[in-house]
Amino acid sequence: MAHPLAAPAMPLFWKPYKSELTSFIEELKARKPTLEAEQRAGRALLWDQALDCAGQAEWQDAALKQQPYVYQTKTCV
């Protein structure tokens, strides 16, 4: 049984919460509607490219092999 003077429990989310970051991003998108398209175009310049498998294989073959412990001096045996 609840205490007679206890206030009723307040719901956990009694009003919707919006962070400052979310508000900022929404405001930015409202001020500049082309923002997402510009971001996608910028991403396409560097990231959304077809991979050149022959070029990657050549790059990996040209890499120098690292010794197991890089600070160990090479010994002549």
N, C-alpha and C positions, 0 to 999 in steps of 0.2 A: 504494500500500500504506500502510495506517495505521501510525502510530507504535506500537510494542509497549506503551508505557506510557500511551498515551492512553486516557482513560475513554470508555465508550460514550456516544454522543450522547444527551442528554436530550430527550425530545419537547418541542415548543414549548409546548403546552398540557397539562401533566402533571396539572393539577387545574383544575376549573372556577373561573373568576374571577367574582366578583359585587361590583360597586362598592358603596360606602357609600350612594350615592343609590338604587340599585336595592333594596338591603336596606331602606332607610328607607321607600320607597314601598310595598314588599310588606308591611312591618310596619304601616304606616298603613292600608292596605286591609284587613288582617286585623283590626285593632282597630275599624275603622269600615266595615262591609260596604256601607253605603248611600252611601258617598262618591261613587262614579261616577254613581249616579242623581241625587244632589244637584248634581253638576257639570253634568250634562246639563240639569237643570231650570233652573239658573242661566244656562246658555248660551242656552236657549230664550227667556229673558226679553228678551235684547238682540239676539242674532245670528240666530236662526232665525225670521225674520219675512218675510212676503211683501213684495216691494218695491212701492211706490206710484209707478208710472211718471209719472203726472201731477204728483205732488208733487215728484219729482226734476227734471222738466223745468222746473217753476216755480222751483225753487231755483237751477238753473243759469242761467236767464234773468235772475234777480234779481242775480246776481253782477256786481260791477263789473269791467270790463275793465282789466287792468293794462298800463301802458305798457311798451314793450320793455326799457328800461333804467330801473329804478325810482329810481336816484339822480340821474338827469338832470333838471334843472329844465325846466319847460315854457317853450318859447320862443314868442313871438308872431310869426308869419310872415304 
